[in-house]
Each structure stands twice: as C-alpha cells, then as structure tokens.
Amino acid sequence: MHLLFQTRGDFNMETMDAIKRRRSIRKYTSQPIDEDELIPLIRAAMYAPSAGNQQPWEFILIDDNDLLEEFAIKHSNAHMLSEAPAAVLICGDLSRLKHDKFWVQDCAAACQNFLLAAHDRGLSTCWVGVYPRENRVADIRKMLNLPDQIVPFSLIPVGKPAETLPVPDRFDSSRIHKNNWK
Ligand SMILES: Cc1cc2nc3c(=O)[nH]c(=O)nc-3n(C[C@H](O)[C@H](O)[C@H](O)COP(=O)(O)O)c2cc1C
C-alpha cells in the first residue's frame, strides 16, 4: 500500500480497499514469520491515536509454539493460535496513564493499525480478545510473567494465509443518524 493524497474529496482507495479486505484469518501455512516482519506491524500500531497521546501500549513477540498451544487448548475460540508461526500480545501499561480508562481504546486503535499493516504486507491475523475476560488475563499474566501494571489486551496470531475469505458487505445506512436519534 502506497500513500496517496486525497484529491477532490475522493477517498484514498488503497486505504479503503485494505480496510474492507482485511479479514480474521484462522488458518496459516507453516512458513515461519521473522521478527523483522513483525516490527513494521508494531511500528504501525505505535502510530495509533491515544488519549492525550499517552501511548500506553507494550508489545510481546511470541514464537514459542508451546505457549501458543497452551493458550489455544485452554480457551475457546483460540484454536488458531496453535498453528500460528508467531503471535504478538498487545498490553496496556497502567503506569503510563494520564487518562485512566482510555487505555482500552488506545490499545484497540493500536491493534487495528497492526491488523491493517499486516494485511498490507500479505500477512494474516486474527484479533483474539484477552482483556476484559478475567480468565484469559490471569492465564496470560501467569504464562508470560507479566508485572502487575501490565494488562494483556489482545493476542494476535500472525502467519501467511492458508485460507481466503470474501469481502463482506457491512455498510448499513439504517445505522446512521443525524442530529438526534429519530
Ligand atoms: C474485541 C475482539 C475480540 C475478538 N476475539 C476473538 C477470539 O477470541 N477468537 C476469534 O476467533 N476471533 C475473535 N475476534 C475476531 C472476530 O470474530 C472478527 O473480527 C469478526 O467475526 C468479524 O470478522 P472479520 O475480522 O473477518 O471482519 C475478536 C474481535 C474483536 C474486535
């Protein structure tokens, strides 16, 4: 994806295309993913907006398949982690907060940037929610020895796609309101 300038009120079609085509992919090839491939995704995540620019995120690279397998076995809807060659855990650092509970939105914005950057590079991901599920938070905390101020937010498997999914049609004009709810 190359940066295009917005002209005459048109959308940057490459950005829109990436937003619409990104899907949660849960099947990956066995091709390994190098750390070098993950860093640009984290770079994109770090460019996300955050409340008061507090940037409360931390990232843990995971290539230990035993860890991913352990999490996949313990938690429903996390099976794809067991075949992912790598994953990144996005965490919130509560010691960096200037605007208290906004860390959740900040990490969500970072997570979405990460997913879009991965899509841009032909890598597949799935947002596996951790926070606020207490059992997932507690397990990851223990597995990765996280200090108290670090809250695991989302776990993102990264791999080369072994499935493709169609572009959904999600636009729904009935969900748009003007000036009031009527
Ligand atoms: C907060 C959040 C938590 C999610 N947790 C999981 C999960 O635990 N397991 C999973 O397979 N997908 C998870 N997903 C992915 C959603 O299922 C997926 O985004 C949704 O079905 C829409 O599909 P799409 O991402 O392909 O557009 C999560 C997504 C979000 C935003």
The ligand as a MOL file (V3000), in Angstrom:
LIG
                    3D

  0  0  0     0  0            999 V3000
M  V30 BEGIN CTAB
M  V30 COUNTS 31 33 0 0 0
M  V30 BEGIN ATOM
M  V30 1 C -12.5070 -7.4190 20.7690 0
M  V30 2 C -12.4340 -8.6010 19.8230 0
M  V30 3 C -12.2380 -9.8600 20.3240 0
M  V30 4 C -12.1490 -10.9540 19.4490 0
M  V30 5 N -11.8690 -12.1880 19.9680 0
M  V30 6 C -11.7970 -13.2380 19.1360 0
M  V30 7 C -11.4980 -14.5420 19.6450 0
M  V30 8 O -11.2840 -14.7330 20.8450 0
M  V30 9 N -11.4250 -15.5710 18.7710 0
M  V30 10 C -11.6520 -15.3940 17.4230 0
M  V30 11 O -11.5820 -16.3820 16.6840 0
M  V30 12 N -11.9180 -14.1680 16.9020 0
M  V30 13 C -12.0040 -13.0940 17.7230 0
M  V30 14 N -12.2490 -11.8510 17.2070 0
M  V30 15 C -12.4310 -11.6770 15.7500 0
M  V30 16 C -13.9000 -11.5040 15.3720 0
M  V30 17 O -14.5640 -12.7450 15.4940 0
M  V30 18 C -13.9870 -10.9580 13.9320 0
M  V30 19 O -13.3530 -9.7070 13.8780 0
M  V30 20 C -15.4180 -10.8040 13.4600 0
M  V30 21 O -16.0600 -12.0590 13.3450 0
M  V30 22 C -15.5150 -10.0970 12.0990 0
M  V30 23 O -14.7600 -10.8010 11.1160 0
M  V30 24 P -13.5580 -10.1110 10.3310 0
M  V30 25 O -12.5000 -9.7410 11.3270 0
M  V30 26 O -13.0960 -11.1740 9.3530 0
M  V30 27 O -14.0540 -8.8950 9.6250 0
M  V30 28 C -12.3180 -10.7610 18.0470 0
M  V30 29 C -12.5050 -9.4590 17.5570 0
M  V30 30 C -12.5490 -8.3850 18.4260 0
M  V30 31 C -12.6890 -6.9800 17.8560 0
M  V30 END ATOM
M  V30 BEGIN BOND
M  V30 1 1 1 2
M  V30 2 1 2 3
M  V30 3 2 2 30
M  V30 4 2 3 4
M  V30 5 1 4 5
M  V30 6 1 4 28
M  V30 7 2 5 6
M  V30 8 1 6 7
M  V30 9 1 6 13
M  V30 10 2 7 8
M  V30 11 1 7 9
M  V30 12 1 9 10
M  V30 13 2 10 11
M  V30 14 1 10 12
M  V30 15 2 12 13
M  V30 16 1 13 14
M  V30 17 1 14 15
M  V30 18 1 14 28
M  V30 19 1 15 16
M  V30 20 1 16 17
M  V30 21 1 16 18
M  V30 22 1 18 19
M  V30 23 1 18 20
M  V30 24 1 20 21
M  V30 25 1 20 22
M  V30 26 1 22 23
M  V30 27 1 23 24
M  V30 28 2 24 25
M  V30 29 1 24 26
M  V30 30 1 24 27
M  V30 31 2 28 29
M  V30 32 1 29 30
M  V30 33 1 30 31
M  V30 END BOND
M  V30 END CTAB
M  END
